[in-house]
Amino acid sequence: MVQGPWAGLPFTLAASPDKRQPMTQTNSLDPQDWTSLRALGHRMIDDIFDNLAGLREGPVWQEMPPAIRAGFAEGALPAAPSDEADIYARFQQTIAPYVTGNRHPRFLGWVHGGGNAAGMLGELLAAAYNANLGGRDHAGIAVERQVIHWSAQMLGLPATTGGLLVTGTSIANLIALICARTKKLGPASRIEGIGAGGFVGYASAGVHRCVPGAFDMAGLGSGALRRIAVDAAYRIDITALEAQIQADRAAGLQPGFLVGTAGTVDVGAIDDLTALAALARREGIWFHVDAAFGALLALSPTRKSMLAGIEQADSVAFDFHKWAQVPYDCGCILVRDQNDQLAAFSQATNYLAAAPRGLAGGQPWPCDLGPDLSRGFRALKVWMTLMTHGSDKLGAVVDHTCALAQNLAQRVQASPKLELLAPAMLNIVCFRYNDSAGRLDELNADIVADLQESGEFAPSTTIINGQLAIRVAFVNHRTEMADIDDLLAAIIGKGEKARLF
Ligand SMILES: *Cc1c(COP(=O)(O)O)cnc(C)c1O
């Protein structure tokens, strides 16, 4: 007897071992009736827009209460199904209130993008279509190639430029290093290993930790990255760099990778990229730029000249998830000559063979340009962000956040209780509360932790010339001038109060 939705239909189900339902229905993860899941999906979308519209009213961040934290630290693998509405209620109660908070206009720590609603919808559509961008000939690949083409155009790189969207600049820097390593040590190094090739690279002392990390992961050792002293403006000292290259050559080593940083993580310094490009060309060294957030300066009419020289790079790594406000995660690697990327990563395998037509056409495939085979449709959220807002608007966000930093730096300098610890060159301000009463490192660390725990603001800290700094990075497009008034009042208030006890 057929029951449920099939009752009365003119077919028999004798072929199925379970006479009530065909196998395809019993094993599919799709619901038999979409009504309730559809309604839940609509409710989630409504809740999300309410939440985004009301971000400012809520705390920046809240610590997970111990009971909720404990709920994630225990429990068995859920073997049985749960009701989807209950799962969503659980998300709202135990997850949503306690995530990082970087969407909030008063999140000012590290270098975090704020995300944007159009990009969020792109992510939803990407998940809905579940396209694998490892390769094959389909529209997803065309979208990613368009995003890479736009990125090269933004930075003035030529039409030969290849690239990939990756998790972030950390992996983008690693891909660049592997391209440079293969170019210097030759294709045989991919089979035989790097041996004692003596490959060495260079970056300023302000280099992000992921660059020595890339040397480590690439089997070169982080010690093969020379960290060159910086000048008074926190830029790589070119004279010291040249001396180190000559010393390495004299020692029989092979200089093969020169990193210029466009926007150092501590203070936002930009190396002299034109001078580095000329030096790299003279010396036959691969010139890479880590422009994790700085690349977006290219969209600011007043600040794009700060990047002069980036157009001469052999490769550039940057993030869409920072200043470009694309939801996490999305970084980008651009390689001036895509052939260098293919030389470093392509592999021939029968099960991924090229075909002249059909779905297996459309070479080169992304899987031959980097380390990942299966890849998601990251490009869609970037494409939708750029299409929705336009690059001029993103440039205006960059300018606005730099203006916020200028304003904060001026007001810090004007305050008798505050001390600027580094020049505010871009969107980052490093300063501290200083009432000349001692124990300033502990006091400023406490002020930052208090601000975070109160949910008022989330700056972070760093060390500048041996002193602990409150580090404020303006990245979020939602931050306004008025937020600075409240930030300064809160810092001074907490500093003064701490001295009373
Ligand atoms: C953020 C950052 C990185 C690392 O990028 P991820 O996207 O976090 O992997 C590298 N370099 C600089 C200068 C950065 O600011």
The ligand as a Tripos MOL2 file, in Angstrom:
@<TRIPOS>MOLECULE
LIG
   15    15     1     0     0
SMALL
NO_CHARGES

@<TRIPOS>ATOM
      1 C1         46.5930   40.5630    6.5260 C.3       1 LIG1
      2 C2         47.9470   40.5640    5.9290 C.ar      1 LIG1
      3 C3         48.5230   39.3890    5.4420 C.ar      1 LIG1
      4 C4         47.8650   38.0540    5.6080 C.3       1 LIG1
      5 O1         46.6850   37.9930    4.8680 O.3       1 LIG1
      6 P1         45.5650   36.9050    5.2070 P.3       1 LIG1
      7 O2         44.4660   37.2830    4.2860 O.co2     1 LIG1
      8 O3         45.2170   37.1000    6.6510 O.co2     1 LIG1
      9 O4         46.1310   35.5740    4.9380 O.co2     1 LIG1
     10 C5         49.7470   39.4760    4.8240 C.ar      1 LIG1
     11 N1         50.3830   40.6440    4.7010 N.ar      1 LIG1
     12 C6         49.8680   41.8020    5.1770 C.ar      1 LIG1
     13 C7         50.6450   43.0780    5.0030 C.3       1 LIG1
     14 C8         48.6360   41.7980    5.8180 C.ar      1 LIG1
     15 O5         48.1090   42.9330    6.2940 O.3       1 LIG1
@<TRIPOS>BOND
     1     1     2 1
     2     2     3 ar
     3     2    14 ar
     4     3     4 1
     5     3    10 ar
     6     4     5 1
     7     5     6 1
     8     6     7 2
     9     6     8 1
    10     6     9 1
    11    10    11 ar
    12    11    12 ar
    13    12    13 1
    14    12    14 ar
    15    14    15 1
@<TRIPOS>SUBSTRUCTURE
     1 LIG1         1 GROUP 0 **** ****
